[in-house]
Amino acid sequence: MASRYGVLFRLKPVLQTYQQQCSYSLSSMMRSTSHTFTTQKYDLHLLEKGPSQEVTLTKEDALMYYKQMQVIRRMELKSDQLYKQKIIRGFCHLYDGQEACCVGIEASLVKKDSVITAYRAHGWSYIRGVSVSSVIAELCGRKLGCAKGKGGSMHMYNDNFFGGNGIVGAQVPLGAGIAFAHKYKENGNVSVSCYGDGASNQGQVFESFNMAKLWNLPAIFVCENNRFGMGTSMQRSSASTDYYKRGDYIPGIRVDGMDILAVREATKFAKEHAVNKGPIVMELVTYRYHGHSMSDPGTSYRTRDEVKEMRQTYDPITNLREKMITAGFVTKEDCKKIDLEARKHVEEETAKALSSTEPELVELSNDIYLTKEPLTIRSCNAFETFTHAANH
């Protein structure tokens, strides 16, 4: 597998790497509150120097990242179950396997930074502050959902999280516009626009690159390269699979998207660059375990053995767990307790979500505008109207 994907995954066996990094005694390990790890080399475009490969991880941060990724994983597995039970219907794109991307990026952002992504948005919604119960409720079309049950899987939002967008690549120009707002307001924040390798060939992506560079906007364009655009491999869809170079005149970085520490450090570097020098492109090489959506078994264009090998060798949660154990932050038993707590939390949040009811019909015409006064909204025909409630 590693040789097949070449530069995309140049990972050494995990245990070998950890043995090289650990040269201190067990007693000193158990007292450790921080540890330095070495990430894989970053591939650079138009950059003389990239992020540091020497990454310091504290015990506090490690536990937080691990819990966040475990909650996202359990939430997505619960979504899979609810979909198969026909409680969740319609579109449903799961994020399991890619948890290090959203958690790692968020670790280098502040809440006033902005994020916009595509339709694989459950993990991003959670990490940007939406509770598990609100994510599950939205998936089930319930009032407790973050969009009041009216958005579903692809349309989730929160403060400075602009979705969740169903049109392939359409979030990228919106993200550039958000970056323009940050520059106009001179607030020192950045806009992160995430898209997949399947969307990377969209014309509007390149138009966004052009505008962002013309105005040197504080924009980070992130290609979450899970290597398949729906059922089409990147080799079959893209003449160039060096997505970090796609900005041409915009600097770029290719990152191991299965390593949360590499993602965190790359984002930290990218944010500093975007605020001070202008746009930058990041390619996060990652992998999704489920198919493109719940209607896709995900095995017609790749083998079960491939998915199994990715889980066993590159899983972001397992790799962080091994790092924490090696650094002496936790034991295997500690991790098992965290895993059980994450599962329990998701089960409790799911029960809360399912206890919520569907929105009333009057909600159909609300939240179209931001208004201090009630408005009259025309229906699909000229003879029927609805009332839009005041919401500001």
QUIKA-V437850 format. One record per helix or strand of 3 or more residues. SS is the DSSP state (helix for helix, strand for strand). FROM is the first residue (numbers start at 0). LEN is the number of residues. If there is no record, write none. Layout:
SS:FROM:LEN  SS:FROM:LEN
This chain:
helix:1:7  helix:13:8  helix:25:5  strand:33:5  strand:42:3  strand:53:5  helix:58:26  helix:98:8  strand:113:3  helix:121:6  helix:131:8  helix:169:16  strand:190:6  helix:202:12  strand:218:7  helix:233:4  helix:242:3  strand:251:5  helix:259:17  strand:279:6  helix:303:11  helix:315:12  helix:331:23  helix:360:5  strand:374:4  strand:384:4
